[in-house]
């Protein structure tokens, strides 16, 4: 494995990890708000009955968002640094390298969008109500 491929895998893994932590922000804040808004409060109570860990996520919003934001920042920094790393000279490996970078960037962008939606429901929406 060449030098640039190992860090590129790290960038990909950080992007996927940031997507999972961003998903936790949606589960913590956007899902309960959406269920209540559409009149499914009974579904929300049932969900909390079967998965009580969701209450912990909601109770520790700053920790959840801080961890997700930190991982997003780290993944963004790695994405920025990886943009100039060389790809292999073999055409098949070069195509794979370019495709992997593009996919990693998309995963990062989706993670960022999920995080911003979670922030909207957790911190902005309560001020508007």
C-alpha positions, -999 to +999 in steps of 0.1 A: +000+000+000+015+033-010+017+064+013-013+084-001-037+054+000-034+049+037-044+085+047-071+084+020-086+055+038-085+074+070-103+103+054-130+079+041-134+064+075-136+097+093-163+108+068-184+077+075-178+081+113-189+117+111-221+106+093-230+083+121-224+109+148-244+134+127-272+108+126-273+108+164-280+145+163-311+138+142-323+110+164-317+132+195-336+162+184-352+162+149-370+129+153-389+137+185-398+172+172-411+158+139-431+131+156-447+157+180-453+181+151-472+156+131-493+145+160-476+112+168-467+118+204-479+083+212-454+069+188-427+090+204-436+077+239-436+041+225-402+047+209-388+060+242-403+030+260-385+005+237-353+025+232-347+044+265-312+054+254-328+081+232-336+099+264-299+100+273-291+115+239-317+142+243-306+149+279-269+153+268-274+174+236-243+196+241-221+165+244-237+148+214-234+179+192-199+187+205-187+152+196-204+153+162-191+188+155-156+178+165-156+148+143-170+168+114-143+194+119-116+167+119-132+150+088-134+184+070-097+191+078-087+157+064-109+163+033-091+196+028-057+181+032-065+150+010-075+172-020-039+176-031-026+141-024-014+123-055-032+093-069-014+062-082-001+063-118-019+030-127-051+041-146-074+016-128-060+027-093-062+063-103-098+060-113-105+042-080-087+070-061-107+097-078-140+079-072-131+073-036-124+110-030-156+120-047-176+095-026-159+106+006-167+142-002-204+134-007-205+115+025-190+144+043-214+169+027-244+147+037-230+144+072-227+182+074-263+186+062-276+161+088-257+179+115-271+213+105-306+199+104-301+185+139-287+219+151-318+236+137-341+214+156-321+213+188-310+249+192-328+272+167-364+258+167-369+262+205-361+299+202-387+303+174-416+287+194 
